[in-house]
């Protein structure tokens, strides 16, 4: 077994200013997992630093190198083969970076198994709905927006007391429903109400995303009662238990599910299914990933959700990851020459086979 981790830094063609940080670029991690009978590639795109419960880039790298890959290597030595991708979530440990590191390994194993079996992901998870897209923009400043053709909903970054008049003018010309994404920057209901009133003067506000800090379900529930608009939770959705607590307290009507945040694609699929059982709408997040991972997230969205998801094309300045079209696996294969020549190799871990 050979496991090589690469890091590829990209700069977004359209920066997005949020309430807590400005998104100008992202570091994507690629794990190339090779064994005697096949190879698979996984991808996650962590935060630069820890924020709102999400791990920072370096902590994900450390978790992978020091905990998750040694566990995988031990299983390979014991069983004489790599584990199925369906077993990866059982390795979960209670550390902030565990979910992202496990998601990276799971995705690599899944692609490898699909190719070995001659299957495509959309055969494993057939489509049950038409893909609907939303796109993230900012109302905080006057940064340029990308083209929004084919988008059915806008996810607008906002912050209490900081709404750009110029951005509001742009929004008024779109005639699209809007989710206001606070990224946990609001302190109270008045913070939220002030922004909602300004945006409602020009657009249809259909939901407020993650207004308060992660875990503050009580104020989210009260907010939903005070305003005739849905509440959505994003950073606060990390497990089935979170979804069950959200439903129990009436804290939200929508949830955003990100595979890396919940520990992988299998967990994401289960969380989405449980949300729907509990009467919650769900959508898939994946704005910062490359075309490779976004293709996977689109299959997940078509399989399990009906809400618009943030899995469309995202332009970068400069060269993006190169991929090949394939008949099996995810439908795309990462160009390893691109990783070797354009990305930075972080480490290689080998085990006897």
ZITA-V621661 format. One record per pair of residues at least 24 apart in sequence whose ideal C-beta (glycine too) atoms are under 10 Angstrom apart, sorted by the first residue. I is the first residue (numbers start at 0). J is the second residue. Records with the same first field share a line. If there is no record, write none. Layout:
# ZITA-V621661
I: J, J
This chain:
# ZITA-V621661
0: 32, 33, 34, 35, 68, 71, 72, 74, 75, 76, 80, 81, 348, 349, 350, 351, 352
1: 31, 32, 33, 34, 38, 347, 348, 349, 350, 352
2: 30, 31, 32, 33, 34, 63, 64, 67, 68, 71, 72, 75, 104, 107, 346, 347, 348, 349, 350
3: 29, 30, 31, 32, 33, 40, 335, 338, 339, 344, 345, 346, 347, 348, 349
4: 28, 29, 30, 31, 32, 41, 59, 60, 63, 64, 68, 103, 342, 343, 344, 345, 346, 347, 348
5: 29, 30, 31, 40, 42, 333, 335, 337, 338, 339, 341, 342, 343, 344, 345, 346, 347
6: 56, 60, 338, 342, 343, 344, 345
7: 42, 44, 289, 318, 319, 320, 337, 338, 341, 342, 343
8: 56, 317, 341, 342, 343
9: 44, 287, 289, 313, 315, 316, 317, 318, 319, 320
10: 315, 316, 317
11: 145, 286, 287, 313, 314, 315, 316
12: 143, 145, 313, 314, 315, 316, 317, 319
13: 134, 135, 136, 137, 142, 143, 144, 145, 146, 313, 314, 315, 316
14: 137, 140, 142, 143, 316
15: 134, 135, 136, 137, 139, 140, 142, 144, 145, 154, 155, 156, 180, 286, 287, 313
16: 136, 137, 138, 139, 140, 141, 142, 156, 157, 158, 161, 163, 166
17: 50, 135, 137, 139, 156, 157, 158, 180, 181, 182, 184
18: 137, 138, 139, 156, 157, 158, 159, 160, 161, 180, 181, 182, 183, 184, 185, 194, 209
19: 50, 51, 156, 158, 181, 182, 183, 184
20: 46, 47, 48, 50, 51, 156, 182
21: 137, 139, 140, 142, 156
22: 46, 47, 135, 137, 142, 156, 286, 287
23: 142, 316
24: 287, 315, 316, 317
25: 56, 286, 287, 288, 289, 313, 315
26: 56, 57, 59, 60, 287, 342, 343
27: 56, 287, 288, 289, 291, 292, 319, 320, 342
28: 56, 59, 60, 63, 99, 100, 103, 259, 342, 345
29: 103, 106, 107, 289, 291, 292, 320, 333, 335, 337, 338, 342, 344, 345
30: 63, 67, 68, 100, 102, 103, 104, 105, 106, 107, 108, 345, 348
31: 107, 333, 335, 338, 339, 344, 347
32: 68, 71, 81, 103, 104, 106, 107, 108, 110, 111, 348
33: 107, 111, 335, 347, 349, 352
34: 75, 80, 81, 108, 111, 350, 352
35: 80, 81, 352
36: 80, 81, 111, 115, 352
37: 81, 108, 110, 111, 112, 113, 114, 115
38: 107, 110, 111, 114, 115, 332, 333, 335
39: 81, 84, 104, 105, 106, 107, 108, 109, 110, 111, 112, 113, 114, 115, 328, 329, 332, 333
40: 103, 106, 107, 110, 111, 291, 292, 322, 328, 329, 331, 332, 333, 334, 335, 338
41: 84, 87, 100, 101, 102, 103, 104, 105, 106, 107, 108, 109, 110, 111, 259, 263, 264, 291, 292, 295, 333
42: 102, 103, 106, 107, 110, 259, 288, 289, 291, 292, 293, 295, 320, 333
43: 98, 99, 100, 101, 102, 103, 104, 106, 257, 258, 259, 260, 263, 287, 288, 292
44: 99, 257, 259, 285, 286, 287, 288, 289, 292
45: 96, 99, 100, 103, 259, 260, 287
46: 99, 287
49: 95, 96
50: 182, 183, 234
51: 182, 183, 184, 209, 212, 213, 233, 234, 235
52: 95, 183, 212, 213, 214, 234, 235, 237, 260
53: 95, 96, 98, 99, 213, 234, 237, 257, 259, 260
54: 94, 95, 96, 97, 98, 99, 100, 259, 260
55: 95, 96, 99
56: 96, 99
57: 96
58: 94, 95, 96, 97, 99, 100
59: 95, 96, 97, 98, 99, 100, 102, 103, 259
60: 96, 99, 100, 345, 346
61: 94, 96, 100
62: 92, 94, 95, 96, 97, 98, 99, 100, 101, 103
63: 96, 97, 99, 100, 101, 103, 104, 345, 346, 348
64: 100, 345, 346, 348
65: 96, 100
66: 90, 92, 94, 96, 97, 100, 101
67: 91, 92, 96, 97, 99, 100, 101, 102, 103, 104, 105
68: 100, 103, 104, 346, 348, 350
69: 348, 350
70: 101, 104
71: 101, 104, 107, 108, 348, 350
72: 348, 349, 350, 351
73: 350
75: 350, 351, 352
76: 350, 351, 352
79: 352
80: 352
81: 107, 108, 111, 112, 350, 352
82: 108
83: 108, 109, 112
84: 108, 109, 110, 111, 112, 113, 263, 264, 265
85: 109, 112, 263, 265
86: 265
87: 262, 263, 264, 265, 266
88: 261, 262, 263, 264, 265, 266, 269
90: 262
91: 238, 262, 263, 266
97: 262
98: 237, 238, 257, 258, 259, 260, 261, 262, 263, 266
99: 257, 258, 259, 260, 261, 262, 263
100: 259, 262, 263
101: 259, 261, 262, 263, 265, 266
102: 257, 258, 259, 260, 261, 262, 263, 264, 265, 266, 267, 292
103: 259, 263
104: 263
105: 258, 259, 262, 263, 264, 265, 266
106: 258, 259, 263, 264, 291, 292, 295, 329
108: 263
109: 263, 264, 265, 295, 328, 329
110: 291, 295, 325, 327, 328, 329, 331, 332, 333
111: 328
112: 328
113: 325, 327, 328, 329, 330
114: 325, 326, 327, 328, 329, 332
115: 327, 328
116: 327, 328
117: 326, 327, 328
118: 326, 327, 328
119: 298, 325, 326, 327, 328, 329, 330
120: 264, 294, 295, 297, 298, 299, 302, 327, 328, 329, 330, 331
121: 294, 297, 298, 301, 302, 329, 330
122: 298, 327
123: 298, 302
124: 264, 268, 295, 298, 299, 301, 302, 303
125: 298, 301, 302
126: 297, 298, 300, 301, 302, 303
127: 301, 302, 303, 304, 305
128: 300, 301, 302, 303, 304, 305, 306
129: 301, 305
130: 283, 297, 298, 300, 301, 304, 307, 308, 310, 311
131: 282, 300, 301, 304, 305, 306, 307, 308, 310, 311
132: 282, 297, 300, 307, 308, 309, 310, 311, 312
133: 175, 176, 177, 178, 282, 283, 284, 286, 306, 307, 308, 309, 310, 311
134: 175, 286, 307, 309, 310, 311, 312, 313
135: 178, 180, 284, 286, 287, 309, 311, 313
136: 166, 169, 170, 173, 177, 180
137: 161, 162, 163, 166, 180
138: 162, 163, 164, 165, 166, 167, 169, 170, 177, 179, 180, 194, 197, 198, 202
139: 163, 166, 184
140: 165, 166
141: 165, 166, 168, 169
142: 166
143: 169
144: 169, 170, 173
145: 311, 312, 313, 314
146: 312, 314
147: 173, 175, 311
148: 311
149: 311, 312
150: 175, 307, 309, 311
151: 175, 176, 306, 307, 308
152: 176, 177, 178, 203, 205, 206, 282, 306, 307, 308, 309
153: 177, 178, 179, 180, 202, 205, 307
154: 178, 179, 180, 206, 208, 231, 233, 255, 282, 284, 286, 307, 308, 309
155: 179, 180, 194, 198, 202, 204, 208
156: 180, 181, 182, 184, 208
157: 181, 182, 184, 185, 190, 191, 194, 195, 197, 198, 207, 208, 210
158: 182, 184, 185, 190, 194
159: 184, 185, 186, 187, 189, 190, 191, 192, 193, 194, 210
160: 184, 190, 193, 194
161: 194
162: 193, 194, 197, 198
164: 197
166: 198, 201
167: 197, 198, 200, 201, 202
168: 201
169: 201
170: 198, 201, 202
171: 198, 200, 201, 202
172: 201, 202
173: 201, 202
174: 202, 203
175: 202, 203, 205, 307
176: 202, 203, 204, 205, 206, 307
177: 201, 202, 203, 204, 205, 206, 207
178: 204, 205, 206, 207, 208, 228, 229, 231, 233, 253, 255, 282, 306, 307, 309
179: 204, 205, 206, 207, 208, 209, 210, 228, 231
180: 206, 207, 208, 209, 210, 231, 233, 255
181: 207, 208, 209, 210, 211, 233
182: 208, 209, 210, 233, 234
183: 208, 209, 210, 211, 212, 213, 214, 215, 232, 233, 234, 235
184: 209, 210, 211, 212
185: 209, 210, 211, 212, 215, 218, 222
186: 210, 211, 212, 218
187: 211, 218, 222
188: 218, 221, 222, 224, 225, 226
191: 218, 219, 222, 225, 226, 228, 230
192: 222, 225, 226
195: 222, 226, 228
196: 226
199: 228
203: 228
204: 228, 229
205: 229, 231, 252, 253
206: 230, 231, 251, 252, 253, 280, 282, 306
207: 231, 232, 251, 253
208: 232, 233, 234, 251, 253, 254, 255
209: 233, 234, 235, 236, 251, 255
210: 251
211: 235, 250
213: 237, 241
214: 241, 244
215: 250
216: 241, 244, 245, 247, 248, 249, 250, 251
217: 248, 250
218: 250
219: 245, 248, 249, 250, 251
220: 245, 247, 248, 249, 250, 251
221: 249, 250
222: 250, 251
223: 249, 250, 251, 252
224: 249
228: 252
229: 253, 280
230: 254
231: 255, 279, 280, 281, 282, 306
232: 279
233: 257, 260, 282, 284
234: 260
235: 260
236: 260, 261, 267, 270, 274, 279, 281, 284
237: 261, 262, 266, 270
238: 262, 266, 269, 270, 273
239: 266, 269, 270, 272, 273, 274, 277
240: 270, 273
241: 270, 273, 274
242: 269, 270, 271, 272, 273, 274, 275, 276, 277, 279, 281
243: 273, 274, 276, 277, 279
245: 274, 277, 279
246: 273, 274, 276, 277, 278, 279
247: 277
250: 279
251: 279, 280
252: 278, 279, 280
253: 279, 280, 281, 282, 306
254: 279, 280, 281, 282, 304, 306
255: 280, 281, 282, 283, 284, 285, 306, 308, 309
256: 281, 282, 283, 284, 285, 296, 299, 300, 303, 304, 308
257: 283, 284, 285, 286, 287, 288, 296, 309
258: 283, 284, 285, 288, 292, 295, 296, 299
259: 284, 285, 287, 288, 292
260: 284
264: 295, 296, 298, 299
267: 296, 299, 303
268: 299, 302, 303
269: 303
270: 303
271: 299, 300, 302, 303, 304
272: 302, 303
274: 303, 304
275: 303, 304, 305
280: 304, 305, 306
281: 305, 306, 308
282: 306, 307, 308, 309, 310
283: 307, 308, 309, 310
284: 308, 309, 310
285: 309, 310, 311, 313
286: 310, 311, 313
287: 313
288: 313, 320
289: 313, 315, 319, 320, 321, 322, 331, 333
290: 315, 319, 320, 321, 322, 331, 333
291: 319, 320, 321, 322, 329, 330, 331, 332, 333, 334
292: 320, 329, 331, 333
293: 331
294: 322, 329, 330, 331
295: 328, 329, 330, 331
297: 329, 330
298: 329, 330
317: 341
